[in-house]
Amino acid sequence: MSSASNDRVVVLAGGLSPERDVSIRSGRRVADALRSAGVDTAVLDVDAGLLAALADHRPACVVPLLHGAVGEDGAIRDVLVALGLPVVGSGPAACRRAFDKPIASSLVATAGVVVPESMALPHTTFRELGAGAVLDAVVERLGLPLMVKPTRGGSSLGATVVRTAADLPAAMVAAFAYGDIALVERFVTGTEVAVSVVDDAGGPRALPVVEVVPDGGFYDYGARYTAGATEFFTPARLRGEVLASCAEVAVAVHRTLGLRDWSRSDLIVDAEGTPWFLEVNVAPGMTETSTYPQAVLAAGLDLGALTASLVDRAITRS
């Protein structure tokens, strides 16, 4: 088969980020779903042989399911766009906006979305000003409890809930293990939900809201990807008007950041029913315990058929 007539879809999974294993699981699941929908699909890793493989057997479309840096910071998508390949998902510039948590929060706040007060602190700030003085200022400004996490990355890697000032230094160290800048934000108590968004002919629409209840109280890496470690409720056990507000926030985030095809926003709903935006993912997890496939199922959709429709959209627009 010549490259001009190749109708194969390539799912990109793996890469070298700390979320490699999750990406591999996501990629395999979506590839299997596409095959079940009758789509010829291959899974490729991101390595030195990728570009040669894409050149030798030019695919009809690429579906990046790479989590973490490189996969979600727009870099790989820049290369795919330069190669003239149709790509499912957000464009490079939108990925960069979404991947940087402080930038994403600042932008969605201008659209009226409520975000926790926060500070983005580079590692160099602690060296230059002294860790003790900086951390004292952080607690004075934001109070306690706090959420500390890297400004970039996902799956809650390097994220810590800080309830006492004595725990803050260790939390900063954990965040800096995954990046040079840590985001310290006021911790919002409430119901954690994930709201998936998909583009169709009518524009972006939210899928059913998924409530997340981790056994340990914090939706960390283990709680996300260990079967049985978290309980999910779809739709979330919230009042109808609150569910509608969550959907509106997720769609507003999708639109404001210029996202495309699919996204997932993580929110906290406080006791008054207000959804607070935490972060957004441009390559939603698709593992057995991920919330996006649960929302797809709850919406009465098929993951393979849905992804195939997004592949068709990507091919058409390119």
C-alpha positions, -999 to 999 in steps of 0.1 A, spaced: 0 0 0 14 34 -9 16 62 16 -9 82 -4 -35 55 0 -27 45 36 -58 48 58 -42 36 90 -45 57 121 -15 59 144 -20 63 182 11 78 199 17 63 234 46 60 258 72 87 257 98 95 284 77 114 309 70 100 344 35 92 331 48 68 304 30 38 318 -3 56 320 2 68 284 8 32 272 -23 20 289 -44 48 275 -30 43 240 -36 6 240 -72 11 251 -80 37 225 -63 16 198 -84 -14 207 -115 8 207 -107 21 172 -101 -14 159 -135 -25 173 -150 4 153 -133 -10 121 -104 14 120 -70 1 110 -49 13 140 -13 10 150 4 22 183 38 38 181 61 50 209 79 84 208 115 76 201 143 81 176 125 59 151 91 77 151 96 102 123 111 75 100 81 53 108 56 81 100 75 89 68 77 52 56 40 46 63 23 79 63 -9 76 84 -42 91 77 -43 106 111 -24 107 144 -40 104 179 -15 116 205 -22 100 239 10 112 255 7 124 291 30 148 308 58 169 293 64 167 255 31 149 250 10 178 263 32 208 260 27 212 223 61 201 211 52 168 195 21 184 180 43 211 165 63 184 147 32 166 136 18 198 122 51 205 104 48 171 88 13 180 75 -3 152 94 -39 154 107 -40 153 145 -68 146 169 -68 170 198 -57 206 206 -32 225 185 3 233 198 -4 268 211 -36 257 229 -16 228 245 10 252 258 -17 274 274 -34 244 290 -3 226 302 10 256 322 -13 256 352 -8 292 363 -13 305 327 -44 283 323 -59 295 355 -53 331 347 -69 328 313 -100 310 325 -105 334 354 -110 362 328 -139 342 315 -155 342 349 -144 308 361 -136 307 398 -100 296 405 -81 292 439 -57 320 449 -22 308 442 15 316 439 39 301 413 74 298 429 105 290 409 132 269 427 156 298 422 134 321 444 142 299 474 179 300 467 179 338 463 156 348 491 159 320 516 135 291 519 123 299 554 114 335 546 96 326 513 75 298 530 66 321 558 53 346 533 34 319 514 15 308 546 9 344 556 -6 352 521 -26 320 514 -32 305 548 -36 267 554 -44 241 542 -26 244 508 -22 223 477 14 222 463 21 207 429 43 212 398 31 239 374 34 214 346 25 177 345 -4 155 355 -16 124 373 -10 143 407 27 134 405 46 157 429 13 169 444 8 172 482 -19 185 505 -3 206 532 -22 210 564 5 224 587 34 248 580 58 222 591 48 200 561 53 227 535 91 223 529 88 186 521 58 194 498 80 219 479 107 194 475 82 168 461 70 194 436 104 204 425 113 168 418 90 171 387 98 207 376 115 239 384 84 258 394 59 248 421 23 260 422 11 267 458 -27 273 459 -53 276 486 -68 242 492 -106 241 484 -126 216 504 -155 199 486 -165 173 461 -139 165 434 -153 160 399 -140 154 364 -158 169 335 -150 157 300 -157 177 269 -160 165 233 -164 185 201 -192 176 177 -210 193 149 -227 217 174 -194 226 191 -180 216 225 -204 198 249 -198 183 283 -203 147 290 -218 135 323 -200 147 354 -179 121 372 -175 123 410 -142 111 423 -140 96 459 -105 83 466 -103 59 496 -74 78 511 -90 112 507 -66 125 481 -68 116 444 -30 109 439 -13 88 414 -21 55 431 -57 64 436 -60 73 399 -46 42 384 -51 14 410 -83 -6 405 -105 -3 435 -86 26 451 -112 51 442 -150 51 440 -166 69 410 -202 81 406 -215 90 372 -233 113 372 -219 130 403 -241 131 434 -248 168 431 -279 189 425 -290 193 389 -282 230 388 -247 223 402 -241 196 376 -251 221 349 -227 247 364 -199 221 363 -207 214 326 -207 251 318 -173 256 335 -157 228 316 -170 241 282 -159 276 291 -124 263 299 -124 244 266 -134 275 246 -113 300 265 -81 280 260 -89 272 224 -89 235 230 -101 211 203 -118 176 200 -115 165 236 -105 177 270 -111 170 307 -113 196 334 -108 188 371 -130 208 395 -138 210 432 -174 219 441 -175 236 474 -203 235 501 -222 263 484 -222 245 450 -196 266 433 -173 248 409 -136 258 413 -113 251 384 -81 232 392 -66 221 359 -74 208 324 -60 179 304 -57 180 266 -49 143 264 -74 128 288 -64 95 304 -81 65 288 -71 37 312 -95 13 329 -98 37 359 -98 70 340 -128 92 341 -131 101 304 -142 66 293 -166 65 322 -182 97 310 -184 84 274 -202 53 286 -226 72 308 -234 94 278 -245 63 259 -216 66 235 -190 41 223 -154 51 228 -143 36 195 -171 53 175 -165 86 192 -127 85 186 -133 75 150 -156 105 145 -128 128 159 -104 112 135 -127 120 107 -130 156 119 -92 159 121 -88 146 85 -115 169 72 -101 201 87 -66 194 75 
